[in-house]
């Protein structure tokens, strides 16, 4: 299998709908599953909007957009969604118990050959594999936001992920036009273990008055050639997500150097979570 024929994406949020979009665009029959029809429909609407942007920029033909949408279906039941798939990619919020129950349900309903992948940014793939009777077919496929534009898929091998499973998801990622890079299953893998301390340090710099929000972001954009400054990026990711990942790094690696900046925690407590709430380090209308 290079591109799987049938894919189920569990979770229709930003990451889930982006993942469903790229699979459907590349030709896979794709089911987008969420807890309610309204949530699944919202995911499809986001896909439609993103595809329209590609059509406007003449990066996709209107016929290909329509064919992509025709390959997309929705579901509100994990067992039904995975019943005849080759690959599941779970992309629900970062709660280990919720993810475990999805993997358990998928394991009971998916065909024996199916691979069960998670888009988790920090939860142990080994833990998710242990919730199933097929840990050798459980693996991490960590896409980056915005999924239709970002090239990387971080492939995370759990303790028991097999070579065959790894090879299959590596090939599937390449078939999506992405570049897969492998990492082992340690807290935060590579992407967030390196990214989050930078974002955290930027928050400490702001808290200590080393510079303004604009100053910190400009220095990293102009000096390091980053497309977004760390505070803008934190707003883009979600400050609650950043704090959650920092907690996973601190607990999982047992090192206080990953402690979340008090300013980050205070902003989360105030509900200033970034773009999604209209306010984080910056204001959004
Ligand atoms: N679908 C289709 N098109 C999209 C899109 C989407 N979802 N999102 C953006 N675009 C398009 C825009 O319309 C725009 O098109 P034109 O240039 O043709 O007008 C283009 O992409 C660029 O967008 P913008 O002009 O708005 O802004 P930009 O040039 O700064 O690019 C960006 C946007 C690609 C997001 C860039 O800023 C970037 O690379 N930022 C860093 C992103 C990043 O670090 N992501 C990883 C986050 S961490 C993560 O995801 C994992 C985790 O576990 C936390």
Boltz pocket constraint, residues with backbone or C-beta under 6 A from the ligand:
constraints:
  - pocket:
      binder: B
      contacts: [[A, 49], [A, 50], [A, 51], [A, 53], [A, 54], [A, 57], [A, 121], [A, 143], [A, 144], [A, 145], [A, 146], [A, 147], [A, 148], [A, 149], [A, 150], [A, 191], [A, 192], [A, 227], [A, 228], [A, 233], [A, 237], [A, 241]]
      max_distance: 6.0
